[in-house]
Amino acid sequence: MSYNQLDLNKTYLITGAAGFIGYFLSKKLLEQGCTVIGIDNVNDYYDVKLKHTRLEQLKPYDKFTFLKIDISDKEALTNAFKDYKPEIVVNLAAQAGVRYSIENPSVYMQSNIIGFYNILEACRHYPVDHLIYASSSSVYGSNKKVPFEESDFVDHPVSLYAATKKSNELMAHTYSHLYKIPATGLRFFTVYGPLGRPDMAYFGFANKYFADEPIQIYNNGDFQNDLYRDFTYIDDIVEGIERLLPNPSIEEDNVSHKVFNIGNNNPEKLMVFIETLEKCLSNALGREVIFEKVFEPIKPGDVPATYASTELLQNAVGFKPETSIEEGLQKFSDWYVKYYARK
């Protein structure tokens, strides 16, 4: 299998650079000597201290430039493209979260629809070699056929967040067709790891434990039919993106646009994930950790299972995520205990 290697001479523009995936991707590229333009609006959807921590770790790199821009600000975004002329664009900026999209839908339209439209327009007027953008496993909705394959029917999203991500795929396909923009969408499957998003369940479980509060588990207490999730460690996500950066899809039917799953291809029961997190926090602290658990009904917008078929990605760039939840959650737990100085 042959595919192009990363080009260190190109300029990489990464939106959402203060975010979880954006930070780790920026860091990986900078470590190899790439020029990275990081864009983020540093919003307060979750603790901004964590976002500033990530940015502080990127600022020492000479080839890193940070621009505080909201991608829904078309003029500011267009000026960034005009000034820096990136060859590769990775759009990771988005309003995340399935449940929050039910509470505050307007921010999803602003960031995920208007913002992404602005990205596409910028790539149209300042042509790029490759646009990679974040989609989500949530587009599969309540699909009962597993593993989820990229060719599956995905026209029945069960949350507004999922609907915006499906819209992004359609928009990217159209712009690729009309304006020859090489574009790749990535359907991420439950990404976790150190410096992760505090709104994610595993992070919240740790927070609740140290606050002496019970954790809420939204599976109806039904262990026989527990929720399954394809948990994907951050390093695997970054390696998959890195391999795809210099390898836009070959045109099919006059459209250079493709969508890939990027998941662990090894779903775990939610309760197994929780028990593993307890063990990993126990190891990090040197004492036994057991969460107090309260079982609740499944939340609106949640899906019973996520399970990625990763054959397309493996065939394209020879990569399949392999980090086990034991290894990944131990790295998260060690970081968490150190970062928050837990005793």
Summary of the structure (lengths in Angstrom):
residues: 343
radius of gyration: 19.5
end to end distance: 48.9
largest distance: 59.3
contacts: 1171
relative contact order: 0.14
helix: 41%
strand: 17%
